[in-house]
Amino acid sequence: MPNEIHAIGTREQLRVTFDRVAESYDRNRPSYPAELFNDVIRISGVNADSRLLEIGCGTGHATEAFAARGLRIHAIELGENMAALARHRLAAFPRVTVEIADFDSWTTPARFGLIYAATAWHWLNPTTREQRISSLLHPSGWLAIWRNQHIRNGSSDAFLDAAQPIYARVAPELVHERGRLPSAENIVTSVPYGLTANYFAEQEPRVYLWSRAYPSSGYVSMLDTHSDHQLLPADRRAQLFGELAVLIDSRFGGSVTKDYATILQIAQLRA
């Protein structure tokens, strides 16, 4: 439904939070493994003559990776601050354009060989996104969707367990979301984005495992770019981040390594 509910707040409330913290988002959010971009290009067959559309480019992390490989991209982004940072990041790539727009109501006469969404699929209207994307693809075009999933893979399990009492006391509405992360073995890889057979031929999902180390300040800054944390009242958010930083500094040597799984699904438009 258009007003789809997430862990805290609605889709409409959550998806606009990133623009408030655009600079922090640009600094602290991780990008994606290089192998993912190589796989998307190889599977879809796009090249320098193709036209790509990115939905929700944020500050341009994924856009830059494709642009550096010589691809032509039109990116749309809901947030003005995010779009401004993306344009700055991508200034060296004349074949990339960034437009401020809401994909749910955006129109264009253009057609694309590849449309992709990096950690943005869940912010699109679930009742219309597949139909709208299919109408913008060439007959043999492709859709690629991926996201970074926080997981348990050994690097920071002790910290995650130690952090749960803080969440339970300060931000109980986030306990389920942060306290029950899947293990690497339990990542769901079968049709993770629920694409229907009406528009797309299913492809085998791919999972890329990796990790990133954060100092205490960087870890809480990264959390502050997440929409569920942004919607906490300011006083509780500050208390949560302060206590998490103290925990990292006092018990974990000032830094934690966070494990990620990047989950890709790529599918071709049905003939």
C-alpha positions in Angstrom: 0.0 0.0 0.0 1.2 3.6 -0.6 1.3 4.3 3.1 3.3 1.1 3.9 4.3 0.8 7.6 8.0 0.2 8.5 9.5 -0.3 12.0 8.8 3.2 13.0 6.8 5.7 11.0 5.3 5.3 7.5 7.0 5.0 4.2 6.1 8.6 3.4 7.6 9.9 6.7 10.7 7.8 6.6 11.8 8.4 3.0 12.2 12.2 3.5 14.4 12.0 6.6 17.7 11.5 4.6 17.7 15.0 3.2 18.0 16.4 6.8 21.4 14.7 7.2 22.6 14.7 3.6 26.2 15.7 4.4 26.5 13.1 7.2 24.9 10.5 4.9 27.5 11.3 2.2 30.4 10.8 4.7 29.2 7.9 6.7 27.0 5.6 4.6 29.0 2.8 2.9 29.0 2.3 -0.8 28.8 -1.2 -2.4 31.3 -3.9 -3.6 32.9 -3.3 -6.9 31.9 -6.9 -7.9 28.3 -5.9 -7.9 28.7 -3.2 -10.5 30.7 -5.5 -12.7 28.1 -8.2 -12.4 25.2 -5.8 -13.3 27.0 -4.6 -16.4 27.9 -8.1 -17.4 24.5 -9.6 -16.9 22.5 -6.7 -18.4 24.9 -6.1 -21.3 24.8 -2.3 -21.0 27.6 -0.3 -22.5 28.6 3.2 -23.3 25.8 3.6 -25.8 23.1 2.5 -23.3 20.9 4.9 -21.3 20.6 4.1 -17.6 18.1 5.5 -15.1 18.9 5.5 -11.4 16.0 5.9 -8.9 16.9 7.6 -5.7 20.6 8.3 -6.3 21.1 9.8 -2.8 24.5 11.6 -2.8 25.7 9.6 -5.8 27.7 6.6 -4.4 26.3 4.0 -6.8 26.0 6.6 -9.6 29.7 7.3 -9.4 30.7 3.7 -9.6 28.8 3.3 -12.9 29.9 6.7 -14.2 33.5 5.7 -13.7 32.9 2.7 -16.0 31.9 5.1 -18.8 28.1 4.7 -18.6 25.5 7.4 -19.4 23.1 7.9 -16.5 20.1 10.0 -15.6 19.6 10.0 -11.9 16.5 11.2 -10.0 16.5 12.1 -6.3 13.7 13.2 -4.0 15.9 15.4 -1.7 17.3 18.7 -2.7 20.3 18.5 -0.4 21.1 15.0 -1.4 20.8 15.9 -5.1 23.2 18.9 -4.6 25.8 16.7 -3.1 25.4 14.1 -5.9 25.9 16.8 -8.5 29.1 17.9 -6.7 30.4 14.3 -6.5 29.5 13.7 -10.2 30.7 17.0 -11.7 33.6 15.2 -13.4 31.2 13.0 -15.4 29.4 15.0 -18.2 27.4 11.9 -19.2 25.5 12.0 -15.8 22.6 14.2 -15.0 20.8 14.5 -11.7 17.1 15.7 -11.4 15.2 16.4 -8.3 12.0 14.4 -8.6 9.7 11.9 -6.9 9.7 8.7 -9.0 6.2 7.9 -7.9 4.9 10.8 -10.0 7.8 11.4 -12.4 7.3 11.2 -16.2 9.6 11.1 -19.2 9.4 10.2 -22.9 12.9 8.5 -22.6 13.4 4.8 -22.5 16.3 3.0 -20.8 18.3 -0.2 -21.1 18.8 -0.5 -17.4 16.9 1.0 -14.4 18.5 0.5 -11.0 17.7 1.4 -7.4 20.4 1.2 -4.7 18.9 0.9 -1.3 15.8 2.8 -2.6 13.4 0.1 -3.8 11.5 0.0 -0.5 10.8 3.8 -0.7 8.8 3.5 -3.9 5.1 3.0 -4.0 4.7 -0.8 -3.9 1.5 -0.7 -5.9 2.9 1.1 -8.9 6.7 0.7 -9.0 6.9 -2.4 -11.2 4.4 -1.1 -13.8 6.0 2.3 -13.9 9.5 0.9 -14.3 8.4 -1.6 -17.0 6.9 1.3 -19.0 10.3 3.1 -19.0 12.4 0.2 -20.2 13.3 -0.8 -23.7 11.7 -4.2 -24.6 14.9 -6.0 -23.7 15.7 -3.8 -20.7 16.8 -4.8 -17.2 15.9 -3.8 -13.6 18.6 -4.1 -10.9 17.8 -3.6 -7.2 20.1 -3.9 -4.3 20.6 -2.9 -0.7 23.1 -3.3 2.1 21.7 -5.5 4.9 23.3 -5.4 8.3 24.1 -9.0 9.4 25.8 -11.0 12.1 28.9 -12.6 10.7 31.2 -12.6 13.7 32.8 -9.2 13.6 30.6 -7.3 16.0 28.2 -9.9 17.5 29.4 -9.1 21.1 28.8 -5.4 20.6 25.3 -6.0 19.1 24.4 -8.1 22.1 25.7 -5.5 24.5 23.9 -2.7 22.8 20.4 -4.4 23.1 19.8 -3.3 26.7 20.5 0.3 25.7 18.0 0.0 22.9 15.5 -1.7 25.1 15.7 1.1 27.7 16.1 4.2 25.4 14.5 3.2 22.1 12.4 0.1 22.6 10.6 0.6 19.2 13.9 -0.3 17.5 14.8 -3.4 19.5 13.3 -5.8 17.0 14.9 -4.1 14.0 18.4 -3.9 15.5 18.4 -6.9 17.8 17.5 -9.7 15.4 19.9 -9.3 12.5 20.2 -12.4 10.3 23.4 -14.4 10.1 25.3 -14.7 6.8 23.9 -18.2 6.5 20.3 -17.0 6.9 20.3 -14.2 4.4 17.1 -14.6 2.3 18.2 -14.9 -1.3 15.1 -16.2 -3.0 13.2 -13.3 -4.7 14.2 -10.8 -1.9 12.3 -7.9 -3.5 9.2 -9.8 -4.4 9.1 -8.9 -8.1 6.1 -10.4 -9.8 6.0 -12.5 -12.9 3.7 -9.9 -14.5 6.6 -7.7 -15.6 10.0 -9.4 -15.0 11.6 -12.7 -15.5 13.2 -13.7 -12.2 17.0 -14.0 -12.0 19.0 -15.7 -9.2 19.8 -13.2 -6.4 23.4 -12.6 -5.6 24.9 -11.8 -2.2 28.2 -10.0 -1.5 29.6 -10.3 2.0 32.0 -7.6 3.4 32.6 -5.5 6.4 33.6 -2.0 7.5 35.2 -0.6 10.7 33.8 2.4 12.5 35.2 4.5 15.3 32.6 5.2 18.0 31.9 8.7 16.5 31.6 7.3 13.0 29.3 4.5 14.1 26.7 6.8 15.8 27.0 9.2 12.8 26.2 6.3 10.5 23.2 5.4 12.7 22.0 9.0 12.5 21.6 8.6 8.8 19.1 5.8 9.2 15.4 6.9 8.9 14.2 4.8 11.9 16.7 6.6 14.1 16.0 10.0 12.6 12.3 9.7 13.7 13.2 9.2 17.3 12.6 12.3 19.5 15.8 14.3 19.6 16.4 13.9 23.3 16.2 10.1 23.1 18.2 9.9 19.9 21.0 11.9 21.6 20.9 9.7 24.7 21.0 6.5 22.6 23.9 7.7 20.5 25.8 8.9 23.6 25.4 5.6 25.4 26.3 3.6 22.4 29.5 5.7 21.9 30.5 5.1 25.6 29.9 1.4 25.2 32.1 1.2 22.1 34.9 3.3 23.8 34.8 1.5 27.2 34.3 -2.1 26.1 35.3 -2.4 22.5 38.5 -0.4 22.2 36.9 2.6 20.5 35.7 0.9 17.3 33.5 -1.8 16.0 33.5 -3.6 12.7 30.1 -3.9 11.1 29.3 -6.9 8.8 27.2 -6.3 5.7 25.6 -8.4 3.0 24.8 -6.6 -0.2 21.8 -8.3 -1.8 21.3 -7.9 -5.6 18.4 -8.9 -7.7 18.5 -8.3 -11.4 15.7 -9.2 -13.8 14.9 -8.7 -17.5 11.7 -7.2 -18.7 9.3 -10.0 -19.9 8.8 -10.0 -23.7 
